Amino acid sequence: MRLAELSERSGVSTATIKYYLREGLLPPGVQVNATTAEYDEEHLRRLRLVRAMIQVGRVPVATVREVLGHVDDDSLPRAIRLGAAVWALPQVPEPDEDDEFVQAAHREVTALLDRLGWQNAKRLTSLSPAYRSLVVGVAALRRLGYDFGIEMLTPYAELMYRTAVQDLDNMEAHSSQQEEQIEFAILGAILNEPVLQALHRLAQEEETTRRYGFE
C-alpha cells in the first residue's frame, strides 16, 4: 500500500507517519521510485503498536524507540527480548538504598521470593524494574505504619502468578511468531494493566457493598 492508504487504514495522519519514519519507530517502506514507497501489513501492525504506546500508554518517543529496538533484536533469546522490552517502559523512581524502610523492604521482598520459590525472579533483582517497584511500594507502606510484609504479600503474589500464566498463554495463542508475541506482551503491559486495575477496584466495590451495604 502507499502512504495515503497506510494513513487511511491506520487513522494516523501522513505527517505523523513521516515523523515516526524519521524517528526510526517504523521501518522504511520499499522504495518504488525517488518519491514513492510502498508499505505492507507489517507496517500497519507496527504503526498501531506505536500509536497505542504513545497515545494510550503515554510512552515518550525515545522510550518507544528503545522498546522497539529490543523487540526487533532477534539475536537475543525470547525471554531476554521480552524482558528487556518491558523493562524499557517507564518505571517508578529508583529506591533510596540508604533509607531504612527501603532496606527493610528489600529483606521482605527477598524473603517473599524465597517463600514462593521464584528463583529466576530472585536472580534478576539487580536488573528488574519490577523488583525495585515492589521494594519502593513496600517501603512506602512501612513508612506509613502498615506492616505489609511477607504474610500480606504472599496471597497477592500467588494471584499475580496465575495472572502471569494467563498472560503468556494468551500471548502464545495470539501468534507463533516471536516478534508478534513480544509486541502482544508490550501491549499487555500498557493496556492490560489498567484493565486489571479496574477489575480490582470493581471487585473491591462489590465486596465492600456486600459486606457493609450502602449505608
N, C-alpha and C positions, 0 to 999 in steps of 0.2 A: 504494500500500500504506500501511497505518497504521504507527505507530511500532513496535508489537509485532511486526508481520511483518518490518519492516526489521531489527529486532533478531534475530529468528529466522533470517532468511536470511543475515545477516552474521556471526552468532555474537558480536555485540557487545551488551553489556547496554544496556537503555534508559537507565539512569542515565549511562552513558558517552556514548551518542549525544547526550543532552541537554547534557552538558558540551561536546562538540565543537560543537554548535549555538551554545551561548553564546560559545564562543571564536572563532567565525567559521570553523571548519575545514570545516563543512558548510553549504551554502546552506539557508535555511529552506524548509520544505515549503509546499505550497499550503494555506492556511487554509480548513478546511471550516466550522468554527464557532469559538466563543470558546475552546474547549479542545482541538480536534482538528485535526490537519494531515495531509495525505497526501504520500507520498514516491514517487519513481519509480526506474527503473533507473540514472539518472544519480547519484542519491543513494547507491545501493548501490555503484556503481563508485568514487565518491569516498570513501566510508566505508572500503572495502577498501584504497584507496591510503593514507589517513590511518593506518590500523592498521599497515600494512606499514612506513611511515616511522617511527612511534613505537615499535612493538614490536620489529621486526627491525632497523631502521636506528638505533634509539636516538636519533632526532632530537627535540630539545626542541619542545614545543608552539609556542613563539613562532617558532621557525625554520620549523616546518611551515606556520604561517600566512603567513610571508614567502614561502616557496617557492610556495604555492598562489596567492598574490597575483600572482606572475609568470605562473603557468600561466593564470590567468583574464584577464590583461590582453591582450585581443585588439587593442589599439591598436598593439602592437609587432609588428615582423616576426618570423617564426617563429624565425630563428636567435637573435635577441636574447631572445625569450621563453625558449627552451630554455637558452641560456647563463646568463641571469640566474637561472633556477630552479635549475640545477645548482650555480652559484656560491654560492647561498644555503645550500647544505648545509654541515655542519660541516667545517672545514678545519684544516690544521696551523697552529701558531703562525707569526706573521709573522717573516721573516728579520731578523736584526740587520744593518742595512746598513753599520755601522761595522766589522764583522768581516771580516778579510782573507780568510778562507775563503769567506765569502758573496760578497765582491766577485769572487773568482776563479771561483766557481760561476756568477755572472752572466755572466762572459765566456765560459765553456764552453758554457752553455746557449744564449746568443745565437749563438755560432759553430755550434752544432748546428742551430738553426733555419735559419741561412743555408745550411748544407750540404744540409739536407733540402728547402729551398725552401718552407718553411712561412711564407709572408709574412703570412697572416692571423693566425696564432698570434703572430708577432713584433709585429704592430701592437697586439695586445691584452695585451702583457706587463705594462703598468702596471695592468691591471684583473684579470687572470686569476689566480685562486687556484691553478690547476693549475701555472702557471708558477712561482709562488712556492713551491709544494710541491716542485717539482723542484729549485729552487735550494737549498732547505733540505736536501733529501736528498743532493744532490751535495756541498754544503758539509760535511755531517756525515761523509761518506765520505772526503773530502780531509783533514779534521781528524784522522782515524784513520790516515792514511798510505796510503789506497787511491787510486790515480790513476784515478778513474772519470771520465775526460774524454770528449772527442768521439768518439774511436775506439771506446771501450767502449759509449757511449750509442747510437751510430748504428744498429747492428743491432736493439737493443731498440726504438728509436723506429720503425723500419720495420715491425717486427712489430705494434706498437701501432696504427700507421696502418691496417694491414689489419684489425685488430680493430675500429677505429672505423668503417670502411666496412661491416663486417658488422653492427655495432650499428645504424647508420642504415638499412641495407637491411631489417633485422628490424623496425625501428620503422615504416617506410613500409609494409611488408607487413601489419603489425598493424592499421592503420587509416588512412583517408584524412583523418580529422578532426584538425586541428592540436592541439586540446586533448588528445585521446586520445593522440596521438603524443608530446606533451610529458610527459604522465603516464607513458607507457610508458618514456620515456627516464629519468625520475626513478627509477622502479622499477629500471631497469637500473643506474643509478649506485649504488643502495642494495643491490640483491640480486645483480646480475650480477658486480660486482667481487669479492665473496667467492668466487663460483664460479670466476672466472678465477684468483684467488689459489690456490684449492685445486687447480685443474688444473695450475698452475705448479709447485706443490710435489709433486704426484703425478708430473709429468714429471721433476722433479729426482730423486725416489726411483727412478724407472725407469732413468734414465740413470746414476745413481750405482751402482746394483747391477749394471747391465750392464757398466760399466767395471771395477768393483772387486770384484764378487761380494759374498758375505755374510760373508766372513772379517774 
